[in-house]
Amino acid sequence: MGFCADRIDRILSQRNNIHLQKCTVTSDTVQFWGEVHKFRNAAEENPNADVCDMAITVLSLPHSNADIKRVFSQMNIVKPKLRNRMGLDTLNAVLWI
């Protein structure tokens, strides 16, 4: 999904016109963009496809890296610097347990 100047212009235009589309759900962000994604006009095209793709991509990004930090913290407990000979398979097995 590249963002060339033409695509950015289409996204901005679609964002400015999104209020013209009638949506039944406006209080839930995920449901709103799901409804926008399913919408088709008379030509069976989605006039908001670019802005919808961008919104779904942004909504799928993790909002926190706490899970990754937690795994590294557990890894440092299981394999401190003194246990540096522990293999990757053993480390993975212990972390899974």
C-alpha positions in Angstrom: 0.0 0.0 0.0 2.1 2.9 -1.3 1.1 6.5 -0.6 1.9 8.5 -3.8 0.7 12.0 -4.1 -2.3 11.0 -6.2 -3.5 8.5 -3.6 -3.0 11.0 -0.8 -5.2 13.4 -2.8 -7.9 10.7 -3.2 -7.8 9.9 0.5 -8.2 13.5 1.5 -11.1 13.9 -1.0 -12.8 10.8 0.3 -12.3 11.9 3.9 -13.9 15.2 3.1 -16.9 13.5 1.5 -17.4 10.6 3.9 -20.2 12.5 5.7 -22.3 12.2 2.6 -22.5 8.4 3.0 -25.4 7.2 5.2 -24.2 4.9 8.0 -26.3 3.2 10.6 -23.5 2.8 13.1 -21.5 6.0 14.1 -20.7 5.3 17.7 -18.4 2.3 17.2 -15.3 3.0 15.1 -14.6 -0.6 14.0 -18.3 -1.1 13.0 -18.4 2.2 11.2 -15.3 1.5 9.0 -16.6 -2.1 8.4 -19.9 -0.6 7.1 -18.0 2.0 4.9 -15.8 -0.9 3.6 -18.9 -2.9 2.6 -20.7 0.0 0.9 -21.1 -0.2 -2.9 -22.6 2.5 -5.2 -24.7 1.8 -8.3 -21.6 0.9 -10.3 -20.7 -1.7 -7.6 -17.7 0.4 -6.6 -16.7 1.6 -3.2 -16.2 5.4 -3.5 -14.4 5.5 -0.2 -12.0 2.6 -0.8 -8.8 4.4 -0.3 -9.7 6.2 3.0 -11.3 3.0 4.2 -8.2 0.9 3.5 -6.1 3.5 5.3 -8.4 3.6 8.3 -8.5 -0.2 8.6 -4.7 -0.3 8.4 -4.3 2.3 11.2 -6.9 0.5 13.4 -5.0 -2.8 13.0 -1.7 -1.3 14.4 -0.9 -2.2 17.9 -1.6 0.6 20.3 1.0 -0.5 22.9 4.2 -2.5 23.1 3.5 -3.7 26.6 3.3 -7.4 25.4 6.7 -7.3 23.8 8.2 -5.6 26.9 6.7 -8.3 29.1 8.2 -11.1 27.0 11.7 -9.5 27.1 11.3 -9.1 30.8 10.4 -12.8 31.3 13.3 -13.7 28.9 15.8 -11.8 31.1 14.5 -13.6 34.2 14.8 -17.0 32.6 18.1 -16.4 30.8 20.3 -13.9 32.7 23.8 -13.0 31.5 25.2 -15.9 33.6 23.1 -18.5 31.6 24.2 -17.3 28.2 24.8 -20.8 26.9 21.0 -21.6 27.0 19.9 -22.5 23.4 17.0 -20.7 21.7 14.9 -23.9 21.6 15.2 -24.3 25.4 14.5 -20.7 26.0 11.3 -20.8 23.9 10.2 -24.0 25.7 10.7 -22.4 29.1 8.9 -19.2 28.1 5.9 -21.2 26.7 5.6 -23.0 30.0 
